[in-house]
């Protein structure tokens, strides 16, 4: 069960780091001197990455909880 806990922790950490990366990407897109449509396109890509990062983080937390309950 220890492997579940550490694996879930790694997944959660990867998701949180990706969320931080999404914040940086969004800030760069907002500060860029691109036209509004190009900024919207970049932000839409960031939203997709953001949702994926949230899913990975949530999956990692679920794995940690399962590991704690079974262990």
MDAnalysis code that builds the backbone (N, CA, C; Angstrom):
import MDAnalysis as mda
import numpy as np

u = mda.Universe.empty(213, n_residues=71, atom_resindex=np.repeat(np.arange(71), 3), trajectory=True)
u.add_TopologyAttr("name", ["N", "CA", "C"] * 71)
u.add_TopologyAttr("resid", np.arange(1, 72))
u.add_TopologyAttr("resname", ["UNK", "UNK", "UNK", "UNK", "UNK", "UNK", "UNK", "UNK", "UNK", "UNK", "UNK", "UNK", "UNK", "UNK", "UNK", "UNK", "UNK", "UNK", "UNK", "UNK", "UNK", "UNK", "UNK", "UNK", "UNK", "UNK", "UNK", "UNK", "UNK", "UNK", "UNK", "UNK", "UNK", "UNK", "UNK", "UNK", "UNK", "UNK", "UNK", "UNK", "UNK", "UNK", "UNK", "UNK", "UNK", "UNK", "UNK", "UNK", "UNK", "UNK", "UNK", "UNK", "UNK", "UNK", "UNK", "UNK", "UNK", "UNK", "UNK", "UNK", "UNK", "UNK", "UNK", "UNK", "UNK", "UNK", "UNK", "UNK", "UNK", "UNK", "UNK"])
u.atoms.positions = np.array([
    [0.810, -1.195, 0.000],
    [0.000, 0.000, 0.000],
    [0.859, 1.266, 0.000],
    [2.091, 1.095, 0.474],
    [2.990, 2.242, 0.478],
    [3.270, 2.733, -0.942],
    [3.328, 1.791, -1.881],
    [3.546, 2.174, -3.282],
    [2.369, 2.982, -3.820],
    [1.152, 2.625, -3.402],
    [-0.016, 3.412, -3.816],
    [0.073, 4.838, -3.296],
    [0.467, 4.970, -2.054],
    [0.537, 6.301, -1.452],
    [1.597, 7.146, -2.155],
    [2.783, 6.578, -2.369],
    [3.835, 7.350, -3.026],
    [3.526, 7.613, -4.496],
    [2.917, 6.647, -5.167],
    [2.515, 6.865, -6.559],
    [1.467, 7.949, -6.679],
    [0.492, 7.921, -5.779],
    [-0.529, 8.960, -5.775],
    [0.039, 10.318, -5.444],
    [1.019, 10.340, -4.543],
    [1.680, 11.599, -4.208],
    [2.419, 12.163, -5.413],
    [3.066, 11.293, -6.157],
    [3.772, 11.738, -7.358],
    [2.792, 12.281, -8.400],
    [1.669, 11.594, -8.579],
    [0.651, 12.083, -9.516],
    [0.109, 13.438, -9.085],
    [-0.171, 13.581, -7.810],
    [-0.701, 14.839, -7.302],
    [0.318, 15.958, -7.488],
    [1.564, 15.681, -7.186],
    [2.607, 16.685, -7.354],
    [2.768, 17.079, -8.816],
    [2.702, 16.110, -9.711],
    [2.785, 16.406, -11.143],
    [1.615, 17.289, -11.577],
    [0.424, 17.004, -11.069],
    [-0.739, 17.820, -11.405],
    [-0.619, 19.239, -10.884],
    [-0.136, 19.391, -9.667],
    [0.010, 20.726, -9.084],
    [1.082, 21.522, -9.824],
    [2.191, 20.883, -10.168],
    [3.227, 21.576, -10.925],
    [2.723, 21.994, -12.303],
    [1.911, 21.157, -12.918],
    [1.327, 21.517, -14.207],
    [0.343, 22.675, -14.055],
    [-0.382, 22.725, -12.946],
    [-1.261, 23.868, -12.687],
    [-0.455, 25.159, -12.564],
    [0.670, 25.097, -11.896],
    [1.531, 26.277, -11.801],
    [2.053, 26.690, -13.175],
    [2.380, 25.702, -13.997],
    [2.827, 25.984, -15.358],
    [1.704, 26.659, -16.152],
    [0.472, 26.229, -15.947],
    [-0.673, 26.846, -16.624],
    [-0.815, 28.317, -16.227],
    [-0.591, 28.601, -14.966],
    [-0.672, 29.994, -14.508],
    [0.380, 30.841, -15.218],
    [1.599, 30.308, -15.315],
    [2.659, 31.049, -16.005],
    [2.338, 31.252, -17.479],
    [1.811, 30.221, -18.133],
    [1.448, 30.346, -19.546],
    [0.355, 31.384, -19.753],
    [-0.626, 31.398, -18.868],
    [-1.721, 32.365, -18.993],
    [-1.218, 33.788, -18.761],
    [-0.332, 33.958, -17.805],
    [0.211, 35.295, -17.553],
    [1.035, 35.784, -18.742],
    [1.815, 34.895, -19.331],
    [2.592, 35.276, -20.522],
    [1.683, 35.645, -21.685],
    [0.612, 34.884, -21.862],
    [-0.310, 35.165, -22.968],
    [-0.991, 36.515, -22.770],
    [-1.381, 36.816, -21.540],
    [-2.030, 38.098, -21.258],
    [-1.098, 39.284, -21.487],
    [0.180, 39.108, -21.164],
    [1.137, 40.209, -21.290],
    [1.699, 40.357, -22.697],
    [1.430, 39.386, -23.564],
    [1.997, 39.448, -24.913],
    [1.308, 40.542, -25.725],
    [1.988, 40.970, -26.770],
    [1.463, 42.027, -27.626],
    [0.767, 41.455, -28.857],
    [0.192, 40.288, -28.716],
    [-0.500, 39.635, -29.833],
    [-1.915, 40.187, -29.980],
    [-2.522, 39.973, -31.145],
    [-3.931, 40.357, -31.300],
    [-4.830, 39.554, -30.358],
    [-6.004, 40.064, -30.116],
    [-6.918, 39.450, -29.142],
    [-7.288, 38.019, -29.514],
    [-7.475, 37.739, -30.797],
    [-7.832, 36.377, -31.218],
    [-6.710, 35.389, -30.916],
    [-5.474, 35.818, -31.118],
    [-4.334, 34.944, -30.844],
    [-4.214, 34.680, -29.347],
    [-4.467, 35.700, -28.542],
    [-4.423, 35.513, -27.093],
    [-5.515, 34.548, -26.659],
    [-6.710, 34.694, -27.223],
    [-7.807, 33.777, -26.888],
    [-7.457, 32.343, -27.262],
    [-6.828, 32.152, -28.416],
    [-6.437, 30.805, -28.848],
    [-5.418, 30.208, -27.884],
    [-4.454, 31.007, -27.445],
    [-3.466, 30.512, -26.486],
    [-4.130, 30.170, -25.154],
    [-5.040, 31.014, -24.706],
    [-5.706, 30.764, -23.430],
    [-6.605, 29.534, -23.493],
    [-7.199, 29.271, -24.662],
    [-8.011, 28.065, -24.801],
    [-7.147, 26.812, -24.673],
    [-5.932, 26.856, -25.201],
    [-5.011, 25.724, -25.050],
    [-4.612, 25.550, -23.586],
    [-4.439, 26.676, -22.892],
    [-4.087, 26.611, -21.474],
    [-5.232, 26.011, -20.668],
    [-6.472, 26.322, -21.042],
    [-7.633, 25.773, -20.335],
    [-7.660, 24.248, -20.464],
    [-7.372, 23.738, -21.634],
    [-7.353, 22.287, -21.840],
    [-6.258, 21.645, -20.973],
    [-5.082, 22.256, -20.967],
    [-3.994, 21.749, -20.140],
    [-4.351, 21.833, -18.658],
    [-5.017, 22.907, -18.279],
    [-5.435, 23.111, -16.899],
    [-6.405, 22.011, -16.451],
    [-7.368, 21.694, -17.279],
    [-8.329, 20.637, -16.932],
    [-7.638, 19.281, -16.818],
    [-6.693, 19.021, -17.694],
    [-5.934, 17.774, -17.601],
    [-5.120, 17.706, -16.318],
    [-4.519, 18.833, -15.939],
    [-3.731, 18.872, -14.707],
    [-4.626, 18.658, -13.491],
    [-5.809, 19.246, -13.505],
    [-6.745, 19.029, -12.405],
    [-7.156, 17.562, -12.309],
    [-7.377, 16.937, -13.461],
    [-7.761, 15.524, -13.462],
    [-6.639, 14.642, -12.915],
    [-5.408, 14.918, -13.319],
    [-4.270, 14.133, -12.833],
    [-4.101, 14.321, -11.333],
    [-4.237, 15.559, -10.876],
    [-4.104, 15.835, -9.451],
    [-5.197, 15.138, -8.647],
    [-6.422, 15.197, -9.131],
    [-7.531, 14.530, -8.438],
    [-7.334, 13.018, -8.428],
    [-6.870, 12.454, -9.532],
    [-6.605, 11.016, -9.589],
    [-5.530, 10.626, -8.577],
    [-4.498, 11.451, -8.484],
    [-3.453, 11.187, -7.511],
    [-3.973, 11.217, -6.084],
    [-4.831, 12.175, -5.784],
    [-5.411, 12.242, -4.443],
    [-6.290, 11.032, -4.148],
    [-7.025, 10.573, -5.152],
    [-7.852, 9.381, -4.974],
    [-6.982, 8.165, -4.670],
    [-5.869, 8.038, -5.398],
    [-4.962, 6.903, -5.183],
    [-4.368, 6.958, -3.776],
    [-4.011, 8.165, -3.313],
    [-3.481, 8.298, -1.948],
    [-4.516, 7.878, -0.924],
    [-5.751, 8.316, -1.091],
    [-6.818, 7.956, -0.140],
    [-7.053, 6.453, -0.133],
    [-7.069, 5.841, -1.307],
    [-7.254, 4.388, -1.393],
    [-6.107, 3.672, -0.689],
    [-4.883, 4.147, -0.920],
    [-3.730, 3.542, -0.272],
    [-3.783, 3.663, 1.251],
    [-4.257, 4.811, 1.742],
    [-4.354, 5.008, 3.193],
    [-5.451, 4.123, 3.771],
    [-6.584, 4.036, 3.087],
    [-7.689, 3.226, 3.596],
    [-7.333, 1.747, 3.602],
    [-6.695, 1.272, 2.545],
    [-6.346, -0.148, 2.460],
    [-5.128, -0.503, 3.304],
    [-4.334, 0.497, 3.631],
    [-3.098, 0.227, 4.381],
    [-3.320, 0.300, 5.809],
])
